[in-house]
Amino acid sequence: MKFGTKAIHAGVEPDPTTGAIMTPIYQTSTYVQRSPGDHKGYEYSRSHNPTRTALQNALAELENGQHGLCYASGMAAIDGIIRMLKPGDEVISTNDLYGGSYRIFTKIFQDYGLKFHFTDMSDLNNVESLVNENTRMIWVETPTNPLLNIIDIKGCAEVAKKHNLLLVADNTFATPFLQNPLDLGADIVMHSLTKYMAGHSDVVMGAAIVKDDELHKKLAFIQNACGSVPGPQDCFLVLRGIKTLHVRMERHCENGRAVAQYLKNHPKVEKVMWPGLPDHPSHHIAKEQMRSYGGMISFVLKGDQMDDAIKVLERFKYFTLAESLGGVESLCGHPASMTHASIPSEERQKAGLSDSLIRLSVGIEDIEDLLADLEQAIG
Ligand SMILES: *Cc1c(COP(=O)(O)O)cnc(C)c1O
């Protein structure tokens, strides 16, 4: 099956009892047993739910994995993955990481005796130099949020294999339409399904997808023991969302290119970050590991004044100021005061997160309207 066919058909079967073409919302907490242990594979909805099973199977196929697990949020998925580690274990990650991931690593798990290293992963020597006998995991996010840096997943996988480490890839920005980390050697793909996968800004959910049976067992055990599961109605919404993932992503990419080119030529714009631009520092890696470049763009204004950025954000008509990304509607954000406010200012500057940096999630509206909105807002 090609990608679009998979997005529509993978994991879902018409309902065997009624023929309903859409997977029903199995709004039930428990399942009848005819005799103790004699059931149809479902005992209790923390462990399994048929709507969730359909979504998990669809996700596994889209990411070329064997098993999918859906969580109550992207953060819950990260939580479930990190819980595989023990006090004393170390994780190497990027210094340009989603703010929530940075927060759970440093404000929650560090207190449980885990150690996290943040480095510029665009140079794999930085990664390898941090490996020691306590290292267990490499955590990659690519493209990164919000600087749109690209990390070489295959290169990280080589380092991980050499030192027997788990490689986790947060594939939220790229989606399986643009990039399949398992094919590039990652052990676990993690998603905030809240973003492009669900695609309509109406649900919060996360996922982990793996090939390995043992790894799946471990993650499923932790999830069932700790309980961070999504409800069946939310699973239904994500299932519906991914049926149009390929069509939406094509338009996101197309609009993303037009917006990036527009900003690139704008006299008031200092810098544009979009992996599809030939002068992006890791464009060559993006070209290797991604099928196209997506609709996430960051840019910095000339003079780098926070006030100027705030004025632009207030003037936008279609780019709505809001946290989150990946929905059909265009959104804009100001990482320094919003998503990345939890990162200390000093760390932010060190990682290249300027005060006037504006992040756009370019939606799938008509491009003429989006460009006109940028024109009036930036002036
Ligand atoms: C949003 C996001 C998360 C967290 O997911 P939630 O669904 O908001 O809990 C993790 N990683 C990235 C890259 C994200 O954008």
The ligand as an SDF file (V2000), in Angstrom:
LIG
                    3D

 15 15  0  0  0  0  0  0  0  0999 V2000
    3.3340   19.3510   21.4910 C   0  0  0  0  0  0  0  0  0  0  0  0
    4.5760   18.5870   21.4790 C   0  0  0  0  0  0  0  0  0  0  0  0
    4.8390   17.6050   22.4610 C   0  0  0  0  0  0  0  0  0  0  0  0
    3.8850   17.3490   23.6270 C   0  0  0  0  0  0  0  0  0  0  0  0
    2.6640   16.8310   23.2120 O   0  0  0  0  0  0  0  0  0  0  0  0
    1.2470   17.1340   23.9410 P   0  0  0  0  0  0  0  0  0  0  0  0
    0.2900   16.3790   23.0850 O   0  0  0  0  0  0  0  0  0  0  0  0
    1.0530   18.6040   23.9400 O   0  0  0  0  0  0  0  0  0  0  0  0
    1.3510   16.5800   25.3330 O   0  0  0  0  0  0  0  0  0  0  0  0
    6.0200   16.8950   22.3540 C   0  0  0  0  0  0  0  0  0  0  0  0
    6.9040   17.1240   21.3690 N   0  0  0  0  0  0  0  0  0  0  0  0
    6.6850   18.0610   20.4190 C   0  0  0  0  0  0  0  0  0  0  0  0
    7.7040   18.2710   19.3410 C   0  0  0  0  0  0  0  0  0  0  0  0
    5.5290   18.8230   20.4400 C   0  0  0  0  0  0  0  0  0  0  0  0
    5.3340   19.7670   19.5110 O   0  0  0  0  0  0  0  0  0  0  0  0
  1  2  1  0
  2  3  1  0
  2 14  2  0
  3  4  1  0
  3 10  2  0
  4  5  1  0
  5  6  1  0
  6  7  2  0
  6  8  1  0
  6  9  1  0
 10 11  1  0
 11 12  2  0
 12 13  1  0
 12 14  1  0
 14 15  1  0
M  END
$$$$
